[in-house]
Amino acid sequence: MTKSANQTRRKPRKPAYRWLIYTALAIIYIWAFAGIPYTGIKETAGQITKAIVAGIFSPDWDYVYLPDGEDLLRGLLDTLAISMLGTFISTIICIPFAFWAAANMSSARWVSGSGKMILSFIRTFPEIIMAILFIKAVGPGSFAGVLALGLHSVGMLGKLFADEVENLDPGPIEALLASGANRLQIMWFAVLPQVLPGFLSYTLYRFEINVRSATILGIIGAGGIGTPLIFALSSRNWERVGIILLGIVVMITIIDMISGSIRKKLV
């Protein structure tokens, strides 16, 4: 075997810029951790941790259903209703935004660019910020949570829907145009059959996210299971915290399983 053949089999050396990147990342992490104030661990941390663990693993089963007051089932149903209404509102609103932001739906680039800019602006604000604003506007409760989830989901669903529209197969559209079909017929027979499965799949995926978000919004007063959760945490009722967390886990797991099986059939 010749010397040149041995040289060609040698692994190429890593460029020097990779080491610069690794060094820069290390410096950033060190700087980030150095900025975190550390005051030590409290003396009662061990006792509180034991109480939390003991409460979570011995949940308050009596709170699952209370005939005369708020209970776990009512809170979970409220959370589910908030996420469903928020997802439904956002799906209806974001469809025209999706066609507006799709590059293949307009000849002028600035038209789709303006639509994408509006969707990006809506996505900038997290759900919790929108929930705080709507609580100030309409008062605390489930309605504020529905508005917050509905408006925030418009930005994300609109972007996903626009990407789906941009991936359209132009063949059916051109065939209908050649046969003299009008715009409504093109939309009904060529566009919707292609984008509808993707729209439904993204809607179900967003619904899963909204269920998780709805549990958080209740902590700031936007309804749902988060409201009794924050009350239980404030009163250190760890048994109730345990049953609420267990209920959230079970509900989200069931929704994920059902939504995942439906999305597999759609796509």
KAWO-V390857 format. One record per residue. N is the residue number from 1. RES is the residue in one small letter. PHI is phi in degrees with one decimal (NA if undefined). OMEGA is omega in radians with two decimals (* if undefined). Layout:
n={N N}
res={RES RES}
phi={PHI PHI}
omega={OMEGA OMEGA}
This chain:
n={1 2 3 4 5 6 7 8 9 10 11 12 13 14 15 16 17 18 19 20 21 22 23 24 25 26 27 28 29 30 31 32 33 34 35 36 37 38 39 40 41 42 43 44 45 46 47 48 49 50 51 52 53 54 55 56 57 58 59 60 61 62 63 64 65 66 67 68 69 70 71 72 73 74 75 76 77 78 79 80 81 82 83 84 85 86 87 88 89 90 91 92 93 94 95 96 97 98 99 100 101 102 103 104 105 106 107 108 109 110 111 112 113 114 115 116 117 118 119 120 121 122 123 124 125 126 127 128 129 130 131 132 133 134 135 136 137 138 139 140 141 142 143 144 145 146 147 148 149 150 151 152 153 154 155 156 157 158 159 160 161 162 163 164 165 166 167 168 169 170 171 172 173 174 175 176 177 178 179 180 181 182 183 184 185 186 187 188 189 190 191 192 193 194 195 196 197 198 199 200 201 202 203 204 205 206 207 208 209 210 211 212 213 214 215 216 217 218 219 220 221 222 223 224 225 226 227 228 229 230 231 232 233 234 235 236 237 238 239 240 241 242 243 244 245 246 247 248 249 250 251 252 253 254 255 256 257 258 259 260 261 262 263 264 265 266 267}
res={m t k s a n q t r r k p r k p a y r w l i y t a l a i i y i w a f a g i p y t g i k e t a g q i t k a i v a g i f s p d w d y v y l p d g e d l l r g l l d t l a i s m l g t f i s t i i c i p f a f w a a a n m s s a r w v s g s g k m i l s f i r t f p e i i m a i l f i k a v g p g s f a g v l a l g l h s v g m l g k l f a d e v e n l d p g p i e a l l a s g a n r l q i m w f a v l p q v l p g f l s y t l y r f e i n v r s a t i l g i i g a g g i g t p l i f a l s s r n w e r v g i i l l g i v v m i t i i d m i s g s i r k k l v}
phi={NA -78.1 -68.3 -65.4 -66.3 -64.0 -67.9 -70.9 -83.7 -68.7 -69.8 -65.5 -73.7 -69.6 -61.8 -68.9 -67.7 -65.1 -66.3 -65.9 -65.5 -62.0 -64.7 -63.7 -64.5 -62.7 -63.9 -64.5 -65.7 -62.6 -64.3 -66.9 -70.2 -67.4 -81.9 -85.3 -70.4 -122.3 -107.2 93.0 -95.7 -67.4 -68.4 -90.8 -62.3 -64.0 -65.0 -65.6 -63.0 -62.9 -65.6 -64.4 -63.8 -63.3 -70.0 -66.5 -88.6 -132.9 -66.4 -83.6 -69.3 -67.2 -81.2 -59.5 -144.3 -122.9 -62.8 -107.8 -161.8 -72.0 -138.1 -66.2 -63.3 -64.7 -65.4 -67.4 -65.0 -63.4 -62.6 -64.4 -66.9 -61.5 -67.7 -66.9 -66.4 -62.4 -67.3 -64.2 -62.0 -65.9 -64.0 -66.9 -72.0 -79.8 -61.5 -63.7 -64.6 -64.2 -69.2 -67.0 -84.0 -71.9 -69.3 -86.1 -97.1 -145.7 -79.3 -88.8 -69.9 -68.4 -66.5 -67.2 -64.3 -67.2 -64.4 -65.1 -66.4 -66.1 -64.1 -65.3 -64.6 -65.9 -71.5 -64.8 -90.5 -67.7 -61.1 -68.2 -68.1 -63.3 -64.6 -61.8 -64.6 -72.0 -63.8 -67.0 -83.7 -112.9 94.2 -69.2 139.0 -67.8 -62.0 -64.0 -65.9 -63.2 -64.1 -65.1 -66.9 -64.1 -71.1 -67.2 -69.2 -60.3 -63.5 -75.5 -65.5 -61.3 -66.2 -65.4 -64.6 -63.5 -62.4 -65.9 -67.0 -68.3 -92.5 -63.6 -81.5 -72.8 -58.5 -60.6 -65.3 -66.0 -66.5 -69.1 -62.4 -66.8 -88.2 87.3 -74.0 -86.6 -66.3 -64.1 -66.8 -63.7 -65.3 -77.9 -102.0 -116.5 -89.4 -59.7 -60.2 -83.5 -92.5 -61.9 -59.5 -66.1 -60.4 -66.3 -64.4 -65.4 -64.8 -64.5 -64.2 -68.4 -62.3 -60.1 -65.6 -66.9 -62.7 -65.9 -66.9 -63.6 -67.3 -81.2 -64.3 -64.6 -65.8 -98.7 100.5 -98.0 80.2 93.6 -71.1 -66.2 -66.4 -65.3 -65.8 -68.9 -66.4 -67.2 -66.7 -66.7 -87.7 57.7 -90.3 -68.1 -64.1 -70.7 -58.7 -62.9 -71.7 -67.6 -63.2 -63.2 -64.2 -63.5 -62.5 -65.2 -64.1 -66.3 -63.7 -64.5 -64.4 -61.3 -65.7 -66.9 -65.1 -63.7 -67.6 -68.7 -65.3 -64.6 -76.6 -77.2 -94.9}
omega={-3.07 -3.13 -3.13 3.12 3.09 -3.13 -3.13 -3.14 3.13 3.12 3.12 3.14 3.11 3.12 -3.09 -3.09 3.09 3.10 3.07 3.12 3.12 3.13 3.12 3.10 3.11 3.13 3.14 3.13 3.12 3.13 -3.12 3.14 3.12 -3.14 3.14 3.13 3.13 -3.10 3.14 -3.14 -3.13 -3.13 -3.11 -3.09 -3.13 3.13 -3.14 3.13 3.11 3.13 3.13 -3.12 3.13 3.14 -3.11 -3.13 2.98 -3.02 3.13 -3.08 3.12 -3.11 -3.13 3.11 3.08 -3.07 -2.99 -3.09 3.12 -3.13 -3.08 -3.09 3.11 3.12 3.12 3.09 3.08 3.10 3.13 3.12 3.12 -3.12 3.13 3.14 3.11 3.12 -3.14 3.14 -3.10 -3.14 -3.13 -3.06 -2.98 -3.14 3.07 3.08 -3.14 3.12 3.07 -3.06 -3.13 -3.07 -3.09 3.12 3.14 3.14 -3.14 -3.09 -3.08 3.12 3.11 3.11 3.11 3.09 3.11 3.13 3.12 3.11 3.09 3.12 3.13 -3.12 -3.08 -3.03 3.10 -3.13 -3.06 3.09 3.10 3.13 3.10 3.13 -3.12 3.06 3.08 -3.07 -3.03 -3.13 3.14 3.12 -3.06 -3.11 3.09 3.10 3.11 -3.14 -3.13 3.13 -3.12 -3.11 -3.12 -3.12 3.12 -3.11 -3.10 3.13 3.11 3.11 3.14 3.11 3.12 3.08 3.11 3.13 -3.13 3.12 3.13 2.99 -3.08 -3.09 3.13 3.12 3.13 3.13 3.11 3.08 3.14 -3.14 3.08 3.13 3.09 -3.06 3.13 3.11 3.09 3.14 -3.04 -3.02 -3.08 -3.05 -3.07 3.11 3.14 -3.02 -3.04 3.09 3.10 3.10 -3.14 3.13 3.11 3.12 3.09 3.12 3.12 3.10 3.08 3.13 -3.11 3.08 3.10 -3.13 -3.12 3.09 3.14 -3.08 3.12 -3.14 3.14 3.05 -3.13 3.06 3.11 -3.08 3.14 -3.14 3.06 3.11 -3.13 3.07 3.12 3.09 -3.13 3.14 -3.14 3.08 -2.99 3.09 3.10 3.06 -3.13 -3.11 3.10 3.11 3.10 3.11 3.11 -3.13 -3.12 -3.12 -3.12 3.12 3.14 3.14 3.12 -3.14 -3.13 -3.13 3.13 3.13 3.12 -3.13 3.09 3.12 -3.10 -3.04 *}
